[in-house]
């Protein structure tokens, strides 16, 4: 209840009681309360004229280190006796140090500065206002208003350094790079033997093959290495999100996507990103540091969400990716998603699926009971079946329990190539 | 200003603790004044109940119950009004109301001053507020004391007129402060 109503009610009751009983002593009791009320009257907050400036340090960061928020509030109006400044902190950002609220008395023209630190959680955050409550001398009357104090913070996902990934898309681009191009030419890996042509270096001549023919020389041919088109797909459908304690499987998937983008771009590839969830967020393919920044910013704003249209991978806009390019999908991939992935593979896309393991992730927070163990076994068996179907179709699959290092899991899965893999055209 | 400075936080909490101690002191004095008035008037049971009310208020403040300060002020003023009606010593009753008003005010102010970011500023604001409150209390008590001492004979019509003026004045003041809010 407002303080003014309590005080006013008491004064009224004493006055009424005094007048009704014609007892002046009751009226006397009201005098200290009246003096208190009368003193507060001339010191009301009046019209609030405040100017607020917000500065964030830094305003773009990688998740982990704290972000410092500094607010500078200047009183451009009359004196304010009791001022409570409260910053409206976005819900996902926790305050690590200091307080986002401050009480102060501000004279005309005076400036007050406050500072606090926030935990940097991945995302993009906007501040619009601060809430200001001004009161009189005794806080009897209070006036609350919002003062504009805009600010923007981008917290990028953490990038883990990965070793080079051996990808073999059907088509590559024209520039030299690290990806084998399935074409003979200058390179390092042996590709084949062809008839000697004028201008071939002498040290490339395959003397063993040439010795078998009387009138011809043969030259070793090497596989050209070029850059490739890489399309990253992050599955942001809410049904794939699993939360355990304060951790989220989706956050691990975002970090994995960021790390993959960083690795492919570092190798000089042309990389695009598609975030597929509540809506489709498409980052047009590009090269280099600028593209890395754009992809990380897109990943910063990625949120798991639901959409009737995008609930199934059926509507995955695959035409965004050039034909024959390498697609890397970060998704747990359920049985319903299989037909779409198999169709992609049939269209000639080279597909690598990184599968964060939701079963292992959720099991970390569950008690070890027979029913839980049984459920986990069933889910693991189903995941195993999906993985087998994918591998049979020539899709590279990396099963990733998120408590393990992604780099380790990728190279453990892709390092050795089973012989039957070669039969379906995937070499590594 | 460094928000994480433990010394700074300790100083801040010491200012808040000072404010809380003052609230406790005012509650104690309010309950004691009212209880003294009742004991001197030969009503020890009621005095015990008043001390219980004070203890409840104090406990509520300690545990951070919301609106306990309002209940305390209303309770103490009600007890004082009843004491006046029962012809108990008016000075004790008046003192009880003044101390209760101070406790009510300081309870809110202490919560507000806890959000001040610099310890030095918090101390200054607390001192400034105490000075103002002291002046208001003294002026209120003196005026009330004078009103108790001075006896004027007023006709019923004049008394009703003065009552009406007082009523209207208070109404206007409250309306003004509410409009400001």
Interface residues (C-beta under 8 A of the other chain):
Chain A: X1 X2 X3 X4 X5 X6 X8 X10 X11 X12 X13 X14 X15 X17 X19 X21 X22 X23 X24 X25 X26 X27 X28 X29 X31 X32 X33 X34 X35 X36 X37 X38 X39 X40 X41 X44 X45 X46 X82 X84 X97 X98 X99 X101 X102 X103 X104 X105 X113 X114 X115 X116 X117 X135 X136 X137 X138 X139 X140 X141 X142 X143
Chain B: X1 X3 X4 X67 X70 X73 X74 X77 X80 X81 X84 X85 X90 X93 X94 X97 X98 X101 X105 X108 X109 X112 X113 X114 X115 X116 X117 X121 X125 X128 X132 X133 X136 X137 X139 X140 X141 X143 X144 X147 X148 X159 X160 X163 X166 X167 X170 X173 X174 X176 X177 X178 X180 X181
